Amino acid sequence: MNMANDVEKWAIRSIQYWLDGKAHYPPNFTDFFLRWMLFNSFCNKYQVGDKLGVIAFAQEHGANLWNIQAIQAVANKLATAECVGNGANDAPPHSEVKYSQELLQQTVGIDHQKICQNVCRVNKRTTCLSISSKDFFPPVTPPMALYRIIYQIRCNLFHGDKVDLDAFQMDRDDFLVSCGTELMDLTLRYTSNLPTV
């Protein structure tokens, strides 16, 4: 048997922690999962895969969704935060997420460089410099950017990159998942009112 690598050690430690010390997975994570599954069932109508289905949804419904003040408030919260990484801890953002973050910041009038200097962790900021932001679906609108960021939170959570035991990271994960849950609540309410005939 090979020695466990760092990823395996981290996963085993996290599994032991949740099995031994917790009665259940964090409720806000579970709430987000449930809402995402419901949202994803609607996005399946586009038949283009998970990520592109989310983007297609934001393209089709973005103008209406952006008129909901509470959705703009979620965007504002995320715009004032560090970019969502493409993995655990100090991982830099995916180029699409970096572009989305910059677009949201521009839309709500926040200086991207100020956030990078004052909010981002040093290690993440350093590695992020090498990531070029990429307009992934020209032209990306603010709702598309918002849903792309939430999709990254979903990916990190689904693939096990959001069960960290570090107190700072757990607080940050809680913040990100709460933003995701809030957006999904608003999205599901909106979607439930769409015509079915």
SVG drawing of the C-alpha trace seen along z (x, -y; Angstrom):
<svg xmlns="http://www.w3.org/2000/svg" viewBox="-50 -52 54 54">
<polyline fill="none" stroke="black" stroke-width="0.4" points="0.0,0.0 1.4,-3.4 1.7,-6.2 -1.2,-8.7 -0.5,-11.9 -1.5,-15.3 -5.0,-15.2 -5.7,-11.7 -4.5,-12.8 -6.7,-15.9 -9.7,-13.9 -9.2,-11.2 -8.8,-13.8 -12.0,-15.6 -14.0,-12.3 -12.8,-11.4 -13.7,-14.8 -17.2,-14.7 -17.8,-11.1 -16.4,-11.5 -17.3,-15.0 -20.4,-16.0 -23.9,-14.5 -24.4,-15.6 -22.8,-17.5 -23.1,-21.3 -26.8,-22.1 -26.1,-25.1 -24.0,-22.9 -26.9,-20.4 -29.4,-23.2 -27.3,-24.4 -27.0,-20.9 -30.8,-20.4 -31.5,-23.7 -28.8,-23.2 -30.3,-19.8 -33.7,-21.4 -32.1,-24.2 -30.0,-21.8 -33.1,-19.7 -34.5,-22.9 -31.2,-23.6 -31.2,-20.1 -33.7,-21.4 -30.8,-23.1 -29.1,-19.7 -25.6,-21.2 -24.1,-19.9 -24.0,-21.3 -21.9,-24.5 -23.3,-25.5 -26.8,-24.8 -26.3,-27.2 -24.9,-29.8 -27.8,-29.2 -30.3,-29.7 -28.6,-33.0 -28.7,-34.1 -32.4,-33.3 -33.6,-34.7 -30.8,-37.0 -32.5,-40.3 -35.5,-39.4 -33.4,-38.0 -31.1,-41.1 -34.2,-43.2 -34.6,-41.4 -32.8,-43.6 -32.0,-40.6 -30.1,-39.0 -28.1,-42.2 -27.4,-42.1 -25.9,-38.6 -23.8,-39.8 -22.6,-42.8 -21.6,-40.5 -19.5,-38.3 -18.0,-41.3 -16.6,-42.6 -15.1,-39.2 -12.0,-37.3 -12.4,-35.4 -13.7,-31.9 -10.8,-29.5 -10.7,-26.6 -10.2,-24.1 -9.4,-24.2 -7.8,-26.8 -5.5,-29.3 -6.2,-27.9 -6.4,-30.7 -9.7,-31.3 -10.5,-29.7 -10.0,-32.3 -13.8,-32.4 -14.4,-33.0 -11.8,-35.8 -13.5,-37.4 -16.9,-37.0 -15.6,-38.6 -14.1,-41.5 -17.3,-42.0 -19.4,-42.0 -17.0,-44.4 -17.2,-46.8 -21.0,-46.5 -21.4,-47.4 -18.7,-50.0 -16.0,-48.3 -12.3,-48.7 -10.9,-45.2 -7.3,-46.1 -8.5,-47.4 -10.2,-44.1 -7.1,-42.2 -4.9,-44.2 -7.1,-44.5 -9.2,-41.3 -7.3,-38.5 -4.9,-36.3 -1.3,-36.9 -0.6,-33.4 -3.8,-33.4 -3.2,-37.0 0.3,-35.9 -0.9,-32.9 -3.9,-34.8 -1.6,-37.3 -0.7,-34.6 -4.4,-33.8 -5.7,-35.9 -9.4,-36.6 -11.3,-35.3 -14.6,-36.4 -15.9,-32.8 -19.2,-33.4 -19.1,-36.8 -20.7,-39.0 -21.0,-37.9 -23.6,-39.7 -23.6,-40.3 -26.2,-37.6 -24.1,-35.1 -21.1,-36.1 -23.0,-35.7 -24.2,-32.2 -20.7,-31.2 -19.3,-32.1 -22.1,-30.1 -21.4,-27.2 -17.7,-27.2 -18.9,-27.2 -21.1,-24.2 -18.1,-22.5 -15.8,-23.0 -18.5,-21.8 -19.5,-18.8 -15.9,-17.7 -15.0,-17.9 -13.0,-21.1 -15.2,-22.9 -14.9,-20.7 -11.9,-22.4 -11.2,-22.2 -9.2,-25.5 -11.3,-28.1 -10.7,-30.9 -11.5,-28.7 -14.5,-27.2 -15.9,-30.8 -15.2,-31.7 -16.8,-28.5 -19.8,-29.2 -20.0,-32.7 -19.8,-31.3 -22.3,-28.5 -24.7,-31.0 -24.4,-33.2 -25.1,-30.2 -28.1,-29.2 -29.5,-32.7 -29.2,-32.9 -30.7,-29.4 -33.7,-30.3 -34.4,-33.4 -33.8,-31.5 -36.1,-28.7 -38.9,-31.2 -38.5,-32.9 -38.4,-29.6 -41.5,-28.2 -43.5,-31.1 -42.6,-30.5 -45.5,-29.3 -45.8,-25.5 -48.0,-25.6"/>
</svg>
